[in-house]
Amino acid sequence: MSIQAKCILQAELSETTVGTGEDHYLTMPLEGEWQLEACYFTPNAATTAHASNTATLMVKQGATEVVTQQVVSTGGIGSLVAGTTLTFAIATAGASLVFGKGDNVHVDVDKAASGVAVLGDWTFGFRQVAS
């Protein structure tokens, strides 16, 4: 039986300005190649959904989205509930799902109009695919 190496990266999203888009970067610290297998966001505060003041949560490697984005709006996923985890579907982005040492996981939060507050913790799970 082989033992698979796993890695977890975690970051807190602390919003700077309501209505201003945000970019956050986590750098893969380990040697080898690591495939993204799981992505979660857990809000630390409630956010009430709005029809036009929206936030789009995305995760990318470079310009390629690696999870299915979620929109905090009345027409999207609705409101955020503190302590209720959102699970993101992993995209079929092929090579973009694999992160090497020094590659960045880019958390991109786009906001329309005056936006909504988005505070919480991101968790990413990886499986080593090459040493």
C-alpha positions in Angstrom: 0.0 0.0 0.0 1.3 3.4 -0.9 1.0 6.4 1.4 -0.3 9.6 -0.3 1.1 12.9 0.8 -1.6 15.6 1.5 -1.2 19.3 2.1 -3.6 21.9 3.5 -3.3 25.6 2.9 -5.5 28.0 4.9 -6.0 31.7 4.9 -8.2 34.3 6.6 -10.0 36.7 4.3 -10.1 40.1 6.1 -11.9 42.6 3.9 -10.3 46.0 3.6 -13.1 48.1 1.9 -16.7 47.2 1.2 -17.3 47.5 -2.5 -13.7 47.2 -3.5 -12.5 44.0 -5.2 -9.8 42.0 -3.4 -7.0 39.7 -4.4 -5.3 37.4 -1.9 -2.5 35.0 -2.7 -1.3 31.8 -0.9 2.0 30.4 -2.0 2.6 26.6 -2.2 5.5 26.1 0.2 6.3 22.4 -0.6 8.6 20.8 -3.1 6.9 18.6 -5.8 3.6 19.0 -7.6 0.3 19.2 -5.7 -3.2 18.8 -7.2 -6.0 20.8 -5.8 -8.7 18.4 -4.5 -10.9 20.5 -2.2 -11.8 24.2 -1.7 -14.0 25.6 1.1 -14.9 29.1 2.4 -16.4 29.5 5.9 -17.8 33.0 6.6 -16.9 34.6 9.9 -19.8 37.0 9.7 -23.2 37.0 8.2 -23.7 38.7 4.8 -27.1 39.6 3.5 -27.5 38.9 -0.2 -28.5 41.8 -2.4 -29.7 42.0 -6.0 -27.0 44.4 -7.2 -24.5 44.8 -4.4 -22.9 41.4 -5.1 -19.6 39.6 -4.5 -18.2 36.9 -6.7 -15.8 34.4 -5.0 -13.2 32.8 -7.4 -10.0 30.8 -7.0 -7.4 30.9 -9.8 -4.0 29.8 -10.8 -2.8 32.6 -13.1 -5.8 33.6 -15.2 -7.4 30.2 -15.0 -10.3 29.6 -12.6 -9.7 26.3 -10.8 -13.0 26.1 -8.9 -16.6 27.0 -9.9 -17.2 30.5 -8.8 -20.0 31.4 -6.4 -21.9 34.7 -6.4 -23.2 36.2 -3.1 -26.5 37.7 -4.3 -30.2 37.2 -4.3 -29.9 35.5 -7.7 -26.8 33.5 -6.7 -26.0 31.5 -3.6 -28.0 33.9 -1.4 -26.7 35.2 2.0 -23.6 34.0 3.8 -24.2 32.5 7.3 -21.4 32.7 9.8 -20.0 29.3 10.5 -21.7 27.7 7.5 -19.1 26.3 5.0 -19.4 26.8 1.3 -18.0 23.9 -0.7 -16.6 24.8 -4.2 -16.7 22.3 -7.1 -13.2 21.7 -8.5 -13.0 22.7 -12.2 -11.6 20.4 -14.8 -8.8 22.8 -15.6 -6.2 20.1 -16.1 -2.7 21.4 -15.6 -3.9 24.5 -13.8 -5.1 22.3 -10.9 -1.5 21.3 -10.2 0.6 23.7 -8.0 4.4 23.5 -7.6 6.6 25.1 -4.9 6.2 28.9 -5.3 3.0 28.8 -7.3 0.2 31.0 -6.0 -3.4 30.1 -5.2 -5.2 33.3 -6.2 -8.3 34.1 -4.2 -10.2 36.7 -6.2 -13.2 38.5 -4.8 -15.0 40.8 -7.3 -17.6 43.2 -6.1 -20.3 45.0 -8.0 -21.8 48.3 -7.0 -21.1 49.0 -3.4 -20.5 45.3 -2.8 -21.1 43.3 0.3 -18.8 42.4 3.2 -17.0 39.1 2.8 -15.1 37.9 5.8 -14.0 34.3 6.5 -11.6 31.5 6.2 -10.5 29.7 3.0 -9.2 26.1 3.2 -7.6 24.3 0.3 -6.7 20.6 0.2 -4.0 19.1 -2.1 -2.7 15.7 -3.0 0.9 15.2 -4.1 1.1 13.9 -7.6 4.9 14.2 -8.2 7.8 14.5 -5.8 
